[in-house]
Amino acid sequence: MFFAVSLFLCQFFPTLVVTTWALMGAAYVPTFARTPSVNGRRMLKSIVGHWVVVELEKYFQLAIYKNFDALPSDSRFIIGYHPHGIFPAACLYMTRTRQWQRMFPHVLPAVLSSSIVHYVPLFRDVLQLLGGYEVSRGVFISALRKHDSVVLVPGGQVEMISSRSDSNSITIDTSHRGFVKLALEQAARSNKPIYLLPTYGFNETRTLDNVRAPHAMQRFVTKALKANVIYLPYGQFGLPGYPRTVPVSVAIGEPVKVPPVHHPTRTQVDLVYRRYLDSLQAAFEAFKRDAGCEDDSLVFSPPEQTLDAGSFEDAWAAVKDDSNPTPKKHHPRHNGVEMLIMGSLLSFLFWTIVWTAYHQRHN
């Protein structure tokens, strides 16, 4: 929108428009200094209960439910939010509401998100002020130690591709289990117990839809560029980026205590993940009627069998002493692709403005 307005104004005030863009760019560059997506230096704790958060809470009629009394004290929490939908807005602001703070005082998690969004102007600013970090292994660990809690969306872009507002079958992608492995490893290195806390956002998939495109094409683009760039969300009145005013309710499942394992095996990771899914599904079934979504159902893809607390204890007893003798080495991930994409886009926009202004002055 700002770009379109700038192009229009170039017809009348070319020098002013180019100067404004140049000054804005010069003022904006310092916000990238000292990598705020890695250290969270731009996070505002005063954002809790801010009028912007209050308005978001009112717009989506946010309600938070839980099926347990209280969170364990002096612990660390890895909060998984499901489903991703087109844009998981509630994941960003729910922990900054007074409603959340009344339920869980002192739990103010860092928000972990795809690294590419930390290069998108305006959106990155909102995200980082809310406590956003990029979701890489090293950042995950440091943010968990610094804030004692993190929130992430395990389903990621896979769930975004399958999201449809007109469907009552909600797909939960079960292929992403790295956060569970990290939880097991950190439980063995932490001086505090670590819990997995599954959360489910009712109607999250109904707030927005994405432009229709073949799923195979979207999966290919997502794999190649680490992001689904075929992205044009629309909602209320068919307007781009304007979410529908459907009530979003968040159900919080029973905390799952993570056993400490220095080098977890695949079997151990799978068992803890199945216990996590059981807690998620129990919360979904307990509150879907209260949320007005009694016709909804969860679909685990690929299919996965959940484990209740008793079955988990029995299964864990058989593998608790196992250890992976050759743990996989982790190499830091570089964000060159994301930087190239966004850098090229911003450069294109700027030089389009310059060319338009130049053309106008010489005609």
C-alpha positions in Angstrom: 0.0 0.0 0.0 2.8 2.4 1.0 4.6 1.5 -2.2 1.5 2.2 -4.3 1.0 5.6 -2.7 4.6 6.5 -3.2 4.3 5.7 -6.9 1.2 7.9 -7.2 2.9 10.8 -5.4 5.9 10.5 -7.7 3.7 12.0 -10.4 3.6 15.3 -8.4 6.5 15.3 -5.9 9.3 13.1 -7.3 12.1 14.6 -5.3 10.2 14.6 -2.0 9.2 11.0 -2.4 12.8 9.7 -3.2 14.2 11.8 -0.4 11.6 10.4 2.0 12.4 6.8 1.0 16.2 7.5 1.4 15.8 9.0 4.8 13.5 6.2 6.0 16.0 3.7 4.8 18.8 5.4 6.6 16.8 5.5 9.8 15.7 1.9 9.5 19.1 0.2 8.9 20.2 0.6 12.6 17.3 -1.7 13.7 19.2 -4.6 12.2 22.3 -3.8 14.3 23.4 -6.5 16.8 21.0 -9.1 15.3 17.8 -8.6 17.4 16.4 -11.8 15.9 19.1 -13.7 17.7 19.3 -11.9 21.1 15.9 -10.4 21.4 17.3 -6.9 22.3 14.1 -5.1 21.0 11.7 -7.0 23.2 9.4 -4.7 25.2 8.2 -6.2 28.5 5.9 -3.2 28.8 3.9 -4.6 25.8 2.0 -6.8 28.3 -1.5 -5.4 28.5 -0.7 -2.6 26.0 -3.7 -1.1 24.3 -2.7 -2.7 21.0 -2.7 -6.1 22.7 -6.1 -5.3 24.3 -7.6 -4.3 20.9 -6.3 -7.6 19.4 -7.8 -9.5 22.3 -11.1 -7.8 21.7 -11.1 -8.1 17.9 -10.6 -11.9 18.1 -12.7 -12.3 21.3 -9.8 -14.2 22.8 -10.6 -16.8 25.4 -8.0 -19.0 27.1 -8.9 -22.4 28.6 -6.8 -24.9 30.6 -7.6 -28.3 32.0 -5.1 -28.2 35.0 -4.8 -26.1 38.1 -1.5 -24.4 37.8 1.9 -24.7 36.1 4.8 -26.2 38.1 6.8 -23.4 39.8 10.5 -22.8 39.1 10.4 -24.6 35.8 11.0 -23.9 32.1 8.3 -24.3 29.4 8.4 -25.1 25.7 5.0 -24.0 24.4 3.8 -25.5 21.2 1.0 -23.7 19.3 -1.3 -25.5 16.9 -2.3 -25.2 14.1 -0.2 -22.8 12.1 -3.0 -21.6 9.9 -2.2 -18.9 7.3 -0.8 -16.6 10.0 -0.8 -17.7 13.7 -1.6 -14.3 15.2 -2.8 -15.6 18.6 0.6 -17.2 19.1 2.2 -13.8 19.0 -0.1 -11.8 21.3 -1.8 -14.3 23.6 1.0 -14.5 26.1 1.1 -10.7 26.3 -2.5 -10.4 27.4 -3.7 -9.7 31.0 -5.8 -12.9 30.6 -2.6 -15.0 30.2 -0.7 -13.2 32.9 -3.5 -13.8 35.4 -3.4 -17.5 34.6 0.4 -17.8 34.4 2.1 -15.0 36.1 5.9 -14.7 35.4 5.6 -16.8 32.2 6.5 -14.4 29.4 7.9 -16.6 26.7 10.1 -15.6 23.8 8.3 -16.1 20.5 10.2 -18.2 18.0 9.4 -17.7 14.3 10.8 -18.5 10.8 13.9 -16.5 10.1 12.6 -15.0 6.9 9.9 -12.9 8.7 12.8 -11.0 10.5 13.6 -9.4 7.2 10.1 -8.2 6.3 9.8 -4.5 7.3 7.0 -3.5 9.7 6.1 -7.1 10.4 9.6 -7.8 11.8 9.3 -4.7 14.0 6.0 -5.9 15.5 7.3 -9.4 16.0 10.6 -8.3 17.6 8.8 -5.8 20.0 6.6 -8.7 21.1 9.7 -10.7 21.9 10.4 -12.5 18.6 13.4 -14.6 17.9 14.3 -16.7 14.9 13.7 -20.4 15.3 17.2 -21.9 15.0 18.7 -24.4 17.4 21.2 -22.1 19.0 18.7 -19.3 19.4 16.1 -21.7 20.8 18.5 -22.8 23.5 19.7 -19.3 24.5 16.1 -17.9 24.5 14.9 -20.8 26.7 17.7 -20.1 29.2 17.2 -16.4 29.1 13.4 -16.3 29.4 12.6 -19.7 31.0 10.0 -20.2 28.3 9.6 -20.1 24.5 6.6 -20.5 22.2 6.8 -21.9 18.7 4.6 -23.3 16.0 5.9 -26.8 15.2 3.6 -27.4 12.2 5.2 -24.5 10.4 4.7 -24.0 6.7 3.4 -27.5 6.1 0.3 -26.7 8.0 0.0 -23.3 6.3 -0.2 -25.0 2.9 -3.0 -27.3 4.1 -5.0 -24.6 5.9 -8.6 -23.9 4.7 -11.2 -21.9 6.4 -14.1 -24.0 5.0 -12.8 -27.3 6.5 -13.7 -28.9 9.8 -10.7 -31.3 9.6 -7.7 -29.5 11.0 -4.4 -31.0 10.0 -1.6 -31.3 12.6 1.7 -32.0 11.0 3.6 -34.6 13.1 6.8 -34.7 11.1 8.5 -31.9 13.0 9.9 -33.3 16.3 13.1 -31.4 16.7 11.7 -29.3 19.5 11.1 -32.5 21.5 14.6 -33.7 21.0 15.9 -30.3 22.1 13.7 -30.5 25.1 15.1 -33.8 26.1 18.7 -32.6 25.7 18.1 -29.3 27.6 16.3 -31.2 30.4 19.6 -33.0 31.0 21.6 -29.7 31.1 19.1 -27.4 32.8 19.0 -26.6 36.5 15.2 -26.4 36.3 12.7 -29.0 35.2 11.4 -28.6 31.6 7.9 -29.1 30.5 6.2 -29.3 27.1 3.0 -27.2 27.0 0.7 -28.0 24.0 -1.8 -25.2 23.0 -4.5 -25.3 20.4 -6.1 -22.2 18.8 -9.7 -22.8 17.8 -10.7 -21.0 14.6 -7.1 -20.1 13.8 -7.5 -21.6 10.4 -10.7 -19.5 9.7 -9.2 -16.1 10.2 -7.4 -16.0 6.9 -7.1 -18.0 3.6 -4.2 -18.0 1.2 -4.4 -17.5 -2.5 -5.1 -20.8 -4.2 -2.1 -22.6 -5.7 -1.3 -26.3 -6.3 0.0 -27.8 -3.1 2.9 -29.5 -5.0 4.1 -26.1 -6.2 3.9 -24.6 -2.7 5.8 -27.5 -1.2 8.5 -27.2 -3.9 8.9 -23.5 -3.3 8.9 -23.9 0.5 11.6 -26.6 0.3 13.8 -24.6 -2.2 13.5 -21.1 -0.6 12.8 -22.2 3.1 9.6 -20.2 2.9 6.3 -20.3 0.9 6.6 -17.1 -1.1 3.3 -18.0 -2.9 1.7 -16.0 -0.1 -1.2 -13.6 -0.5 -3.5 -14.0 2.6 -7.0 -12.6 2.5 -9.8 -12.6 5.0 -12.6 -10.1 5.9 -14.5 -9.0 2.8 -11.9 -10.7 0.7 -9.3 -8.0 1.6 -5.6 -8.9 1.6 -4.2 -9.4 5.1 -7.4 -8.4 6.9 -8.4 -11.3 9.3 -12.0 -12.2 9.7 -13.7 -11.4 13.0 -14.1 -15.0 14.2 -13.7 -15.7 17.9 -10.3 -17.4 18.6 -10.1 -19.5 21.7 -6.9 -21.1 23.0 -7.0 -24.4 24.9 -3.9 -25.3 26.9 -3.1 -28.9 27.5 -1.7 -30.5 30.6 2.1 -29.9 31.0 4.2 -32.9 30.0 7.4 -33.2 32.0 10.4 -33.9 29.9 12.8 -36.6 31.1 16.5 -35.7 31.0 18.5 -37.4 28.3 21.8 -36.1 27.0 21.7 -37.9 23.7 18.1 -39.0 23.0 17.3 -41.8 20.6 14.6 -41.6 18.0 12.5 -44.0 20.1 12.7 -41.7 23.1 11.9 -38.6 21.1 8.9 -40.4 19.6 7.5 -41.5 23.0 7.7 -38.0 24.4 6.1 -36.6 21.3 3.2 -39.1 21.4 2.6 -38.1 25.1 2.6 -34.4 24.0 0.1 -35.2 21.2 -2.2 -36.9 23.7 -2.2 -33.8 25.9 -2.9 -31.6 22.9 -5.8 -33.9 21.8 -7.3 -34.0 25.3 -7.4 -30.2 25.5 -8.9 -30.0 22.0 -11.7 -32.5 22.9 -12.3 -30.9 26.3 -12.9 -27.4 25.1 -14.1 -27.6 21.4 -17.7 -27.2 22.5 -16.9 -24.2 24.6 -15.1 -22.7 21.6 -18.1 -23.3 19.3 -16.1 -25.8 17.2 -17.8 -29.1 18.2 -17.8 -30.2 14.6 -14.1 -29.9 14.2 -11.7 -32.8 14.3 -7.9 -33.2 14.5 -6.1 -35.1 11.7 -2.5 -36.1 12.5 -0.4 -36.2 9.4 1.4 -38.6 9.1 -0.9 -40.6 11.4 0.4 -41.0 15.0 -0.8 -43.0 18.0 -1.0 -40.9 21.1 0.1 -42.1 24.6 -1.7 -41.3 27.8 0.3 -40.8 31.0 0.1 -44.4 32.3 1.1 -45.9 28.9 3.9 -43.4 28.6 5.4 -44.3 31.9 5.3 -48.0 31.0 6.9 -47.4 27.6 9.5 -45.0 29.0 10.7 -47.5 31.6 11.8 -49.8 28.8 13.9 -47.2 27.0 14.9 -44.6 29.6 18.5 -45.9 29.9 19.1 -46.0 26.1 21.4 -43.4 24.6 22.4 -42.4 21.1 26.1 -43.4 20.9 26.8 -41.1 17.9 24.7 -38.0 18.3 24.3 -36.0 15.1 26.4 -32.9 14.8 24.6 -29.7 14.4 25.8 -27.1 11.9 24.6 -23.5 12.3 22.1 -22.5 9.6 22.8 -19.5 7.5 20.0 -17.2 6.4 21.6 -16.2 3.1 18.5 -17.2 1.0 16.1 -15.1 3.2 18.5 -12.1 3.1 18.9 -12.4 -0.6 15.1 -12.5 -1.3 14.2 -9.6 1.0 17.2 -7.6 0.0 16.4 -8.0 -3.7 12.7 -7.1 -3.1 13.5 -4.0 -1.1 16.1 -2.9 -3.6 13.6 -3.4 -6.4 11.0 -1.3 -4.7 13.4 1.5 -3.9 14.8 1.7 -7.4 11.4 1.5 -9.0 10.5 4.6 -7.0 13.8 6.3 -8.1 13.2 5.4 -11.8 9.6 6.6 -11.6 10.7 9.9 -10.1 13.5 10.4 -12.6 11.1 9.6 -15.5 8.6 12.1 -14.2 11.1 14.9 -13.8 12.3 14.5 -17.4 8.9 14.4 -19.0 
